[in-house]
Amino acid sequence: MIDWKPRTHEDKLIYNYWKEVGGTFFLEVPIGSQRGDVGWPKGSGIRRIDAIRINSDNDQIIPQKEFNYSKFCDIVENQLVELIEAKQKLNRLVIGQIIAGYDMFECEYSSKNILNVILCFKGDPALEWVCKKRNIQVNIIK
């Protein structure tokens, strides 16, 4: 892990999940950039996925400042990736973020094997039902 400490509630969710499942976590992964062959429409802005997790023998967290676009593209090309969004409470905003993030990530990084994960401290039974219907894994972290 490179000089990163959880500061926000969302960071703490990601950190606790990392401690639980291990692997390599890339933080604040850009989507919607003008890099690569995607050709996002003019005026599109960069957004960020809270974290991307891949299985790895080397448990580490790679913060945004250490992110390398080209290396990341090579790493995730044929891997199962977890696209992770974190919010204190499960809500419609985070569900929208994970849905939009999935489509944009799949397109930008040519990734075909993506698992959507929402981390939160507090769930909501109706929204958990929505997530289950859309194959979005909800992890309520204590």
Secondary structure by P-SEA (a helix, b strand, c coil): ccccccccaaaaaaaaaaaacccbbbcccccccccccccccccbbbbbccccccccccbbbbccccccaaaaaaaaccccccbbbbcccccaaaaaaaaaaaaaaaaaacccbbbbbbbbccccaaaaaaaaaacbbbbbcc
